[in-house]
């Protein structure tokens, strides 16, 4: 999707943003939202235009990233509710898939509303979990991008194509999923420990 010359800068952005989000996501939530929005915007724009081979394509990718960043930052107040609704919808579809059928539309709607309300009631924990797992993904993809740049044969197919779906690693590269989960748990622990003193003072 990105030109070869931009793979290293993109990997560095992913790496730095991943560390910031994974371990300090709650304290830098607005910055993290902007970063996530930029990444999502670039991915969406890239899926529409294909490989970015010209200056025009590159500008469209950057425009998509900026648009995504602005949209998520402006949606800060409803972002947590959307995260809760999305997780609830995914859970309903995952359970229904085990029975070989799609969930009823009313059940999906009810669960997404319930998920949004629950997320708003436990907002701090939703932010911590979301930034820890999202940041860990960015961190892993950034590290893989830099490593892949230096040694193409060292990673197999783990980083080729700028893998955008951490739950679907390349064949034979399941260690990427394990590494992502371990980093996410470490980020969760770090963020909860950092926020513990503030909670104690608030009491």
Buried (B, 14 or more C-beta within 10 A) or exposed (E): BBBEEBBEEBBEBBBBBBBBBBBBBBBBBEBBBBBBBBBBBBBBBBEEBEEBEEEEBBEBBBEBBBBBBBBBBEBEEEBBBBBBBBBBBEBBEEEBEEEEEEBEEEEBEEBBBEBBEBBEEEBEBBBBBBBBBBBBBBBBBBBBBBBBBEEEEEBBEBBEEBBBEBEEBBEEBEEBBEBBBEBBEBBBEBBBEBBEEEEEEEE
